[in-house]
Amino acid sequence: MSKQRKSKTQFQLALENYKKNGFAVLCLVILIVLYGGAIFADFFAPYTYLSESRDNSYAPPSKVHFFDEDGLITRPYVYNRVFHFDEYKRRIYEEDLSRAYPIRLFHKGEEYKFLGFIPMDTHLFGVEEPGMLYLFGADSRGRDVFSRLLYGARISLSIGLIGVSISFSIGLLVGGIAGYYGGKIDNVLMRLCEMFMMVPGFYLMLALRAAVPDDFNSFQVYLAIVVILSFIGWASLARIIRGMSISLREREYVLAAKAMGMTDIQIIIKHILPHTVSYSIVAVMLSIPGYILGEAALSLLGLGIQDPLASWGNMLSEAMAIAHIRLHPWILMPGVLIFLTVMSFNVIGDNLRDCLDPLLKGEKK
């Protein structure tokens, strides 16, 4: 007697299909690395986002040496940089070979609060003072770009997740109510959605940002940007969920729930919206890049997170001049990370859509 095959769940089928796309798996790894670096930025970063050294303004990336003067492998080390001005008054940096600074793991450096509440002074790596380690170079104020990228990821990446959580909660609820009740409620809610959709997203974002008081502190500005971005994306989702709810409200299990005496809101939350999860997951992954780009655009224009706090958008503002890009190309690193993040979310969203389509059609292997 042949062994009976066990049926696979939708999640198992989707996971098997997802693993077949190596590029999508790579993008998932990239996002895990970026979010992991953001969560543990205090530990991974050799310096805090406030640390600066004006003498190292626009210092190029440190050259890490692995061989000593005799050509033997040794502990990685770096040299400090000294500069002189050329005939065009530009800083020309050269290595100061008088003293080497070994790169140490679990280096004792500046104090910080790990995860926001645990006092620590241990960093994953670093060099002793007065040595400076610039993996990705320094900005105009001599701040380590690598460290600020990690701290900036906290803001740029978290705004995407928090913003999409708020907007999709609103969109799911409004779309579910409109599709379930229909009639006048449907007309009113859909006209409200159309009012938000007919205004171009970027101009709506600028208008909402203009309504935020100028005396807000950095945390209040962060919350304001999250709310602003959340108000932009919910309307289009609500219209799609409304269309799905119209068909779902006629299903047998919905009629059975009505016969059992469940309230309308219970039916919407427990029996209609859960059947839109497959689409919602894909839509979330494809929408997060828009929130990240929205924050970057506001910060780039000076309307978002302000210096000295780091976000990828306000770090990229130093790359507004072509001369800076040509002389100090490492200041484009925030743009590289924005590109990798947006590309990764889009690839993952497309792959999830391909994986879930057969399930939505009821196809089984």
matplotlib code that plots the C-alpha trace (Angstrom):
import matplotlib.pyplot as plt

x = [0.0, 1.5, 2.1, -0.5, 0.7, 0.1, -1.7, 0.3, -1.0, -1.2, 1.8, 3.9, 3.0, 3.8, 7.1, 8.2, 7.4, 9.2, 12.4, 12.6, 13.4, 17.0, 16.9, 13.9, 15.7, 18.7, 16.5, 15.0, 18.5, 19.3, 16.3, 17.1, 20.6, 19.4, 16.7, 19.1, 21.6, 19.0, 17.8, 21.3, 22.8, 24.3, 26.3, 27.3, 28.2, 31.8, 30.5, 27.2, 25.4, 26.5, 30.2, 32.1, 35.6, 35.8, 39.4, 38.2, 35.6, 34.9, 37.7, 37.7, 37.0, 39.8, 42.1, 42.2, 45.7, 46.1, 49.9, 52.7, 55.8, 57.5, 54.5, 53.3, 49.6, 48.7, 45.7, 43.8, 44.8, 44.3, 46.3, 44.9, 44.6, 46.3, 45.5, 47.0, 45.4, 46.1, 46.3, 42.4, 42.1, 40.8, 41.7, 44.0, 44.1, 47.1, 47.8, 49.9, 52.3, 53.7, 51.3, 49.0, 45.7, 44.6, 40.9, 39.6, 36.5, 34.2, 35.9, 35.2, 34.0, 31.3, 28.5, 25.0, 21.8, 21.4, 17.9, 17.1, 17.5, 20.6, 23.7, 26.7, 29.9, 30.9, 30.9, 31.3, 34.6, 36.6, 40.0, 41.6, 41.6, 42.8, 42.5, 39.4, 37.8, 35.7, 34.5, 32.4, 34.2, 33.1, 30.5, 31.0, 31.3, 33.6, 30.9, 31.3, 28.9, 28.7, 27.5, 25.0, 23.7, 22.9, 21.2, 19.4, 18.1, 16.1, 14.0, 13.9, 12.9, 10.6, 8.6, 7.8, 6.6, 4.6, 3.1, 1.9, 0.5, -1.7, -2.7, -3.6, -5.6, -7.6, -7.9, -9.0, -11.6, -13.1, -13.1, -14.6, -17.4, -18.2, -18.3, -20.3, -23.0, -23.2, -25.8, -25.4, -22.5, -20.6, -21.2, -20.1, -16.9, -16.0, -16.4, -14.2, -11.5, -11.8, -11.2, -7.9, -6.9, -7.5, -4.9, -1.3, 0.4, 3.5, 1.5, -0.8, 2.2, 3.7, 0.3, -0.1, 3.5, 2.9, 0.2, 2.7, 3.9, 7.5, 8.2, 7.8, 10.8, 12.4, 10.2, 7.1, 8.2, 8.8, 5.3, 3.8, 5.6, 4.3, 0.7, 1.2, 2.4, -0.4, -3.0, -1.8, -1.9, -5.1, -7.7, -6.6, -6.4, -9.9, -11.4, -9.8, -10.9, -14.4, -14.6, -13.4, -15.9, -18.8, -18.2, -17.3, -20.4, -22.5, -20.5, -22.1, -20.0, -21.0, -24.7, -24.1, -22.4, -25.5, -27.8, -25.7, -26.4, -22.9, -22.8, -21.9, -18.5, -17.7, -18.5, -16.4, -13.3, -13.5, -15.0, -14.5, -11.2, -9.2, -10.0, -8.2, -5.0, -3.3, -3.8, -3.0, 0.4, 1.5, 0.1, 2.0, 5.3, 4.8, 3.7, 6.5, 9.0, 6.6, 6.7, 10.5, 10.8, 8.2, 10.3, 13.5, 11.8, 10.6, 14.0, 15.8, 13.8, 14.4, 10.8, 11.4, 13.9, 16.3, 20.1, 21.7, 19.3, 20.2, 17.9, 18.8, 16.9, 18.6, 22.0, 21.4, 20.8, 24.6, 24.6, 22.6, 25.7, 27.4, 30.8, 30.3, 29.3, 32.4, 34.8, 33.2, 31.2, 30.8, 28.1, 25.8, 25.8, 22.3, 21.0, 22.5, 20.8, 17.5, 17.8, 18.6, 15.7, 13.1, 14.3, 14.2, 10.7, 9.5, 11.1, 9.7, 6.3, 6.3, 7.5, 4.8, 2.2, 3.5, 3.5, 0.0, -1.8, -2.3, -3.7, -6.1, -7.3, -7.8, -5.0, -3.4, -0.4]
y = [0.0, 3.3, 5.9, 8.6, 12.0, 14.7, 17.8, 21.0, 24.3, 27.4, 28.8, 25.7, 25.9, 29.6, 29.1, 26.3, 28.5, 31.5, 29.5, 28.7, 32.3, 32.8, 36.6, 37.0, 35.0, 37.3, 40.4, 38.9, 38.5, 42.1, 43.3, 41.1, 42.6, 46.2, 45.8, 43.9, 46.7, 49.3, 47.5, 47.0, 50.2, 51.3, 48.1, 47.7, 51.4, 52.4, 55.9, 57.6, 59.7, 62.8, 62.1, 64.5, 65.7, 68.9, 68.2, 65.2, 66.9, 64.8, 62.4, 59.5, 55.9, 54.5, 52.0, 48.8, 47.2, 43.4, 43.2, 44.7, 46.4, 43.0, 41.7, 39.3, 39.0, 40.9, 42.2, 44.7, 48.3, 51.8, 55.0, 58.4, 60.9, 64.3, 66.8, 69.7, 72.1, 72.0, 75.0, 75.0, 75.1, 71.5, 69.2, 66.4, 63.6, 61.3, 58.6, 59.5, 56.5, 57.5, 55.4, 52.4, 51.9, 48.2, 47.4, 45.7, 43.6, 44.5, 47.8, 50.0, 53.3, 55.9, 55.1, 54.4, 52.7, 49.3, 48.9, 52.2, 51.3, 49.1, 51.3, 50.0, 51.2, 48.1, 48.4, 45.5, 47.1, 50.3, 51.8, 53.6, 57.4, 59.5, 57.1, 57.4, 54.6, 55.7, 52.6, 54.7, 58.0, 61.1, 63.9, 67.6, 67.7, 64.8, 62.3, 58.6, 57.9, 54.2, 54.9, 57.4, 55.1, 52.5, 55.1, 56.6, 53.1, 53.2, 56.1, 55.4, 51.7, 52.1, 54.8, 52.4, 49.7, 51.9, 54.0, 51.1, 49.4, 52.5, 53.1, 49.5, 49.2, 52.2, 50.9, 47.4, 48.6, 51.3, 49.0, 46.1, 48.3, 49.9, 46.5, 44.8, 47.4, 48.9, 51.5, 55.0, 54.0, 52.6, 55.8, 58.1, 56.2, 55.7, 59.5, 60.2, 57.8, 59.5, 62.9, 61.6, 59.8, 62.8, 64.9, 63.9, 62.1, 64.3, 67.6, 66.2, 65.2, 68.7, 70.3, 68.1, 68.7, 72.5, 72.1, 70.7, 73.4, 74.5, 74.2, 70.4, 68.4, 65.6, 62.9, 64.9, 65.5, 61.8, 61.0, 63.7, 62.3, 58.8, 60.2, 62.2, 59.2, 57.0, 59.4, 59.1, 55.3, 54.1, 55.2, 53.0, 49.9, 50.7, 50.6, 47.3, 45.7, 47.1, 45.2, 41.9, 42.4, 42.7, 39.2, 37.8, 39.0, 36.5, 33.5, 30.7, 31.2, 34.8, 33.8, 31.2, 33.8, 36.0, 33.1, 32.5, 36.1, 37.6, 41.4, 43.1, 44.3, 40.8, 39.3, 42.0, 41.4, 37.7, 36.4, 38.9, 40.7, 37.5, 36.3, 39.4, 38.7, 37.1, 40.2, 42.5, 40.9, 41.5, 45.1, 45.8, 44.7, 46.8, 49.9, 50.1, 51.6, 54.5, 55.4, 55.1, 57.4, 59.8, 60.2, 60.6, 63.3, 65.3, 65.1, 65.9, 69.1, 70.0, 69.3, 65.9, 64.7, 67.4, 67.3, 66.1, 63.2, 60.8, 59.6, 58.4, 61.4, 64.2, 62.4, 62.5, 66.3, 66.7, 65.2, 68.0, 69.6, 68.0, 69.2, 67.3, 64.1, 64.3, 65.1, 63.0, 60.1, 58.2, 60.7, 58.9, 55.8, 56.7, 56.7, 53.2, 51.8, 53.4, 51.8, 48.4, 48.6, 49.7, 47.1, 44.3, 45.1, 45.3, 42.0, 40.3, 41.7, 40.5, 37.0, 36.8, 37.7, 34.9, 32.4, 33.3, 33.6, 29.8, 29.7, 32.5, 30.6, 27.4, 25.5, 22.7, 20.6]
z = [0.0, -1.1, 1.5, 1.5, 0.6, 3.1, 1.8, 2.0, 3.4, 1.4, 3.3, 2.5, -1.2, -1.4, 0.5, -2.0, -5.0, -3.4, -2.9, -6.6, -7.4, -6.3, -7.0, -4.7, -1.9, -2.3, -2.0, 1.2, 2.6, 1.7, 3.6, 6.6, 6.7, 6.4, 9.1, 11.3, 11.0, 11.8, 14.9, 16.3, 14.8, 18.2, 18.4, 14.7, 14.2, 15.4, 16.2, 17.1, 14.6, 16.5, 16.5, 14.3, 13.5, 11.5, 10.6, 8.6, 6.5, 3.4, 4.3, 1.8, 2.9, 5.1, 3.5, 5.6, 5.5, 6.1, 5.6, 7.6, 6.2, 5.7, 3.7, 6.4, 7.2, 10.4, 12.2, 10.0, 10.7, 9.3, 9.3, 10.1, 7.3, 7.0, 4.4, 2.5, 0.0, -3.7, -6.0, -6.2, -2.4, -2.3, 0.5, -0.6, 2.0, 2.5, 5.0, 8.1, 8.3, 11.6, 13.6, 12.7, 14.5, 14.7, 14.1, 17.3, 17.6, 20.5, 20.9, 23.9, 22.5, 23.0, 25.4, 24.1, 25.2, 23.5, 22.2, 23.8, 27.5, 28.1, 28.9, 26.9, 25.4, 23.4, 19.6, 17.1, 15.9, 16.1, 16.6, 19.5, 19.6, 18.0, 15.2, 12.9, 10.9, 7.9, 6.0, 3.7, 4.1, 6.0, 5.3, 5.4, 9.2, 9.5, 10.6, 9.7, 6.8, 7.6, 11.2, 10.1, 7.4, 10.1, 12.3, 9.3, 8.4, 11.7, 10.5, 6.7, 7.1, 10.1, 8.5, 5.7, 8.0, 10.4, 7.6, 5.6, 8.8, 9.5, 5.9, 5.2, 8.4, 7.3, 3.7, 4.8, 7.2, 4.9, 1.9, 3.9, 5.2, 1.8, 0.1, 2.8, 3.2, -0.3, -1.0, 0.4, 2.8, -0.2, -2.3, 0.5, 1.3, -2.3, -3.0, -0.1, -1.5, -4.9, -3.3, -1.9, -5.1, -7.4, -5.6, -6.8, -3.9, -3.8, -3.6, -1.0, 1.0, 0.8, 1.7, 4.8, 5.8, 5.5, 8.2, 10.7, 13.2, 12.8, 16.6, 16.5, 17.9, 15.9, 17.3, 16.7, 13.1, 12.7, 13.9, 11.6, 8.6, 9.4, 9.6, 6.4, 4.4, 5.8, 4.5, 0.9, 0.3, 1.9, -0.7, -3.6, -1.4, 0.0, -3.5, -4.3, -1.0, -1.6, -4.9, -3.2, -0.3, -2.7, -3.9, -0.6, 1.2, -0.8, 0.2, 2.2, 5.3, 5.5, 5.3, 7.9, 10.2, 9.8, 10.7, 13.9, 15.0, 14.5, 14.2, 10.9, 12.2, 13.4, 10.0, 8.2, 10.5, 11.0, 7.7, 4.9, 5.5, 6.3, 2.7, 1.3, 3.1, 0.1, -2.0, 1.0, 1.6, -1.9, -1.9, 1.3, -0.1, -3.2, -1.2, 1.3, -1.2, -1.8, 1.9, 2.0, -1.1, 0.4, 3.5, 1.5, -0.7, 2.3, 4.0, 0.8, 0.5, 4.1, 5.2, 6.9, 9.5, 10.3, 11.0, 13.3, 13.2, 10.4, 7.7, 4.2, 2.8, 4.7, 4.2, 0.5, 0.6, 0.5, -3.0, -4.4, -6.0, -9.0, -7.7, -4.4, -6.2, -8.5, -5.6, -2.9, -4.6, -1.3, -0.2, -2.7, -0.4, 1.0, -2.5, -3.1, 0.0, -1.0, -4.5, -2.9, -0.5, -3.1, -5.6, -2.9, -1.9, -5.5, -6.4, -3.3, -4.0, -7.6, -6.5, -3.8, -6.4, -8.7, -5.8, -4.5, -7.9, -8.2, -4.7, -5.4, -8.4, -6.4, -8.2, -6.3, -7.0]

ax = plt.figure().add_subplot(projection="3d")
ax.plot(x, y, z, "-o")
ax.set_aspect("equal")
plt.show()
